[in-house]
C-alpha cells in the first residue's frame, strides 16, 4: 500500500479538554518517518500553547501497533544518500525537539498502547507520564540487533524506570517485555483487555481533567525536575508552574469550593 503525498501522518483532535494524537500509518505498524516527526512537533507545540487542553492521549492507529519506531526503509534510503548517522537526541533532525527530548512540555501525556511498542515506539511510551496498555501490548528496544542505539531516550529512561539489571538485560539483548512484565516493573499504570482500553483511558483522562490544571502542571514540572536533586535542594528550587499556580485564582478556588460544598470551577489562570 502506498501513501498519498499529502495525507497527514498524524491525526489530531481535541475534545473536552483532551487532545488526541494518533500516529496514523497502520499499514506499516505506525513506523515513524521524518514527515511524521515534523507533524508531531507542530502538534506538541499546539498542545502546550492551547490552555483549553489539559491532557494529551498518544496512540497508534489500528489494532496491531502503537508504533514500531523508526521507519527503517526510510533510514536505509537516507543512509544510501549519505545522511549522517543518528545518535542520542533529535537535535538537527525534523521535528526537534521531539516528545522524547521535549523536557518542558508541562501537560500530562497518556500513552494508549495497543499491540507493538518497539524501538522508538517504546521510547515514546517511556517519555509519557502515564501508560495504559492492552493485554496484547509488547514492548522492546531491538536497536542493539540492528547496529543502532535507542537514541530517543530509551537507554537513559529504561535504566531509570527499571531496576538496573533488568534494564540492562532488555537493552543489551533487545528482548521483548509482555504487558504483564511491564506492569510488574511499574512501566505501565494499568493493563486491560483490548476491548476495555478506550474506556480505561477515558477514566484516567476524566480524572486528570477534573483536577486543577495549574496544579497538574506544577506537580509534573516539580516532580520531573527534582527527581535527581538532593531532597533539601528539591524543597528550595524554583518551579515556573508552581509560581504561576500559587499566584492564581485557582489556588484559592479549591478551598472556597470545598467550604461552599460545590464543585470547583477552574480558570487555569
C-alpha positions as CSV (number, residue, x, y, z in Angstrom):
1,X,0.0,0.0,0.0
2,X,1.3,3.5,-0.8
3,X,0.6,6.7,1.0
4,X,-0.8,9.8,-0.7
5,X,1.8,12.6,-0.8
6,X,-0.4,15.0,1.1
7,X,-2.0,12.6,3.5
8,X,-1.2,13.5,7.1
9,X,0.9,11.0,9.1
10,X,-0.8,12.0,12.4
11,X,-4.5,12.6,13.3
12,X,-5.0,15.4,15.8
13,X,-8.4,16.1,17.5
14,X,-9.4,18.0,20.6
15,X,-12.5,17.3,22.8
16,X,-13.5,18.2,26.3
17,X,-10.0,19.4,27.3
18,X,-8.3,16.3,25.9
19,X,-6.0,16.3,22.8
20,X,-6.0,13.0,20.9
21,X,-2.8,12.4,18.9
22,X,-2.9,9.3,16.7
23,X,0.1,8.0,14.8
24,X,-1.7,7.2,11.5
25,X,0.4,4.8,9.4
26,X,-1.2,1.5,10.3
27,X,-0.1,-0.3,7.1
28,X,3.5,0.0,8.4
29,X,2.6,-0.5,12.0
30,X,2.8,3.2,12.6
31,X,6.5,3.4,11.8
32,X,7.7,7.0,12.2
33,X,9.3,8.7,9.2
34,X,10.7,12.3,9.1
35,X,7.4,13.7,7.9
36,X,5.6,12.2,10.9
37,X,8.1,13.8,13.3
38,X,7.7,17.2,11.7
39,X,3.9,16.9,12.1
40,X,4.2,15.8,15.7
41,X,6.4,18.8,16.5
42,X,3.7,21.2,15.5
43,X,1.1,19.2,17.4
44,X,3.1,19.2,20.6
45,X,3.6,23.0,20.2
46,X,-0.2,23.4,20.0
47,X,-0.9,21.1,23.0
48,X,1.4,23.3,25.1
49,X,0.0,26.6,23.8
50,X,-3.7,25.8,24.0
51,X,-4.9,26.5,27.6
52,X,-8.1,24.6,26.9
53,X,-6.1,21.4,26.5
54,X,-5.3,19.8,29.9
55,X,-4.1,16.4,28.9
56,X,-3.0,14.6,25.7
57,X,-3.5,11.0,24.7
58,X,-1.0,9.5,22.3
59,X,-1.8,6.2,20.5
60,X,-1.4,4.4,17.2
61,X,-4.0,3.7,14.5
62,X,-5.3,0.2,14.0
63,X,-5.3,-2.7,16.5
64,X,-1.8,-4.1,15.8
65,X,0.6,-1.5,16.8
66,X,1.2,1.6,18.9
67,X,4.4,2.2,16.9
68,X,7.3,0.0,15.8
69,X,9.6,3.1,15.9
70,X,11.9,4.4,13.2
71,X,10.9,3.8,9.6
72,X,13.9,1.6,8.7
73,X,13.1,1.7,4.9
74,X,13.4,5.4,5.0
75,X,16.5,5.2,7.2
76,X,18.1,2.8,4.7
77,X,17.4,5.3,1.9
78,X,18.8,8.2,3.8
79,X,21.9,6.1,4.5
80,X,22.3,5.5,0.8
81,X,22.0,9.2,0.2
82,X,24.8,9.9,2.6
83,X,22.8,11.3,5.5
84,X,24.6,11.5,8.9
85,X,24.0,8.5,11.2
86,X,21.6,9.2,14.1
87,X,22.7,9.2,17.7
88,X,21.2,10.4,21.0
89,X,18.5,13.1,20.8
90,X,16.8,14.7,17.9
91,X,18.7,18.0,17.6
92,X,19.2,18.8,13.9
93,X,16.5,16.3,12.8
94,X,12.9,17.0,11.6
95,X,10.6,17.6,14.5
96,X,13.1,18.7,17.1
97,X,12.5,18.7,19.9
98,X,10.6,15.5,19.7
99,X,8.4,14.3,22.6
100,X,11.3,12.2,23.8
101,X,13.5,15.2,24.4
102,X,10.8,17.9,24.8
103,X,11.6,18.3,28.5
104,X,9.5,21.4,29.1
105,X,6.1,20.0,28.0
106,X,4.0,20.9,31.0
107,X,0.8,19.0,30.3
108,X,0.5,15.3,31.1
109,X,0.6,12.8,28.2
110,X,-1.1,9.4,28.4
111,X,0.1,6.7,26.2
112,X,-2.6,4.3,25.0
113,X,-0.6,1.3,23.9
114,X,-2.2,-1.3,21.7
115,X,0.0,-4.0,20.2
116,X,3.6,-3.4,19.4
117,X,5.6,-0.6,21.1
118,X,9.0,-1.3,19.7
119,X,12.2,0.8,19.4
120,X,11.1,4.5,19.1
121,X,7.6,3.5,19.8
122,X,8.6,2.1,23.2
123,X,10.7,5.3,23.7
124,X,7.6,7.4,23.1
125,X,5.8,5.4,25.8
126,X,8.7,5.8,28.2
127,X,8.5,9.6,27.7
128,X,4.8,9.7,28.5
129,X,3.6,10.4,32.1
130,X,1.1,7.6,32.2
131,X,0.8,4.4,30.1
132,X,-2.3,2.3,29.7
133,X,-1.8,-0.9,27.8
134,X,-3.9,-3.6,26.3
135,X,-3.1,-7.2,27.3
136,X,-1.6,-7.9,23.9
137,X,0.9,-5.0,24.1
138,X,4.5,-5.9,23.5
139,X,7.5,-3.6,24.4
140,X,11.1,-3.9,23.3
141,X,14.2,-1.9,22.3
142,X,15.6,-4.0,19.5
143,X,18.2,-1.4,18.3
144,X,21.1,-3.5,19.5
145,X,20.2,-6.2,17.0
146,X,20.2,-3.6,14.2
147,X,23.5,-1.9,14.8
148,X,21.8,1.1,16.4
149,X,21.2,2.5,19.9
150,X,17.9,3.5,21.5
151,X,18.8,7.2,20.8
152,X,15.4,8.7,21.6
153,X,16.0,8.2,25.3
154,X,15.4,4.5,25.7
155,X,19.0,4.0,27.0
156,X,18.5,6.7,29.6
157,X,14.9,6.2,30.6
158,X,14.8,2.4,30.9
159,X,17.7,2.3,33.3
160,X,15.9,4.9,35.4
161,X,12.5,3.3,35.3
162,X,13.5,-0.3,35.8
163,X,15.9,-2.0,38.3
164,X,19.4,-1.7,36.7
165,X,20.0,-5.4,36.0
166,X,16.5,-5.8,34.4
167,X,17.0,-2.7,32.3
168,X,20.5,-3.8,31.1
169,X,19.1,-7.2,30.2
170,X,16.5,-5.7,27.9
171,X,18.8,-3.0,26.5
172,X,21.7,-5.4,25.7
173,X,19.7,-8.2,24.2
174,X,16.6,-6.5,22.6
175,X,14.4,-9.0,24.3
176,X,10.7,-8.2,24.5
177,X,8.5,-7.4,27.5
178,X,5.0,-8.5,27.7
179,X,2.3,-6.2,29.1
180,X,2.2,-8.3,32.3
181,X,6.0,-7.9,32.7
182,X,5.7,-4.1,32.0
183,X,3.0,-3.9,34.7
184,X,5.2,-5.9,37.1
185,X,8.1,-3.5,36.7
186,X,5.8,-0.4,37.0
187,X,6.4,0.7,33.4
188,X,2.7,0.9,32.8
189,X,-0.1,2.1,35.1
190,X,-2.8,-0.4,34.0
191,X,-3.2,-3.4,31.7
192,X,-6.7,-4.2,30.4
193,X,-8.3,-6.3,27.8
194,X,-8.1,-4.7,24.3
195,X,-11.9,-4.1,24.3
196,X,-11.6,-2.1,27.5
197,X,-8.6,0.0,26.5
198,X,-10.6,3.1,25.4
199,X,-12.8,3.1,28.5
200,X,-9.8,2.7,30.8
201,X,-8.0,5.6,29.1
202,X,-11.2,7.7,29.4
203,X,-11.3,7.1,33.2
204,X,-7.8,8.3,33.6
205,X,-8.3,11.4,31.4
206,X,-11.5,12.2,33.2
207,X,-9.6,12.2,36.5
208,X,-6.9,14.4,35.1
209,X,-9.4,16.9,33.6
210,X,-11.2,17.1,36.9
211,X,-8.1,18.3,38.7
212,X,-6.9,21.8,38.8
213,X,-4.9,22.4,35.5
214,X,-2.2,24.6,37.1
215,X,-1.7,22.1,39.9
216,X,-1.3,19.3,37.4
217,X,1.3,21.3,35.5
218,X,3.1,22.4,38.7
219,X,3.3,18.9,40.0
220,X,4.5,17.4,36.7
221,X,7.2,20.0,36.4
222,X,8.4,19.8,40.0
223,X,8.3,16.0,40.2
224,X,10.3,15.5,37.0
225,X,12.7,18.5,37.5
226,X,13.6,17.4,41.1
227,X,13.9,13.7,40.7
228,X,17.7,13.7,40.6
229,X,18.1,16.5,43.2
230,X,19.0,16.1,46.8
231,X,15.8,16.3,48.8
232,X,16.8,19.6,50.6
233,X,17.5,21.2,47.2
234,X,14.2,20.0,45.8
235,X,12.3,21.9,48.5
236,X,14.1,25.2,47.7
237,X,14.3,25.0,43.9
238,X,12.2,27.4,41.8
239,X,9.5,25.9,39.6
240,X,7.9,28.1,37.0
241,X,4.5,26.5,37.0
242,X,4.3,26.4,40.8
243,X,4.9,30.1,40.9
244,X,2.0,30.5,38.4
245,X,-0.2,28.2,40.4
246,X,0.4,29.9,43.8
247,X,-0.4,33.3,42.4
248,X,-3.5,32.1,40.5
249,X,-7.2,32.3,41.3
250,X,-7.3,28.5,41.3
251,X,-5.0,28.5,44.3
252,X,-8.0,29.7,46.4
253,X,-10.8,28.2,44.4
254,X,-10.4,24.7,45.7
255,X,-10.7,25.6,49.3
256,X,-13.6,28.0,48.6
257,X,-15.5,25.4,46.7
258,X,-15.0,22.9,49.5
259,X,-16.3,25.3,52.1
260,X,-19.3,26.2,49.9
261,X,-20.0,22.5,49.3
262,X,-19.8,22.7,45.5
263,X,-17.5,21.5,42.7
264,X,-14.6,23.8,42.0
265,X,-14.6,25.8,38.7
266,X,-11.0,26.0,37.5
267,X,-9.9,29.0,35.4
268,X,-6.4,27.8,34.7
269,X,-5.2,31.3,35.4
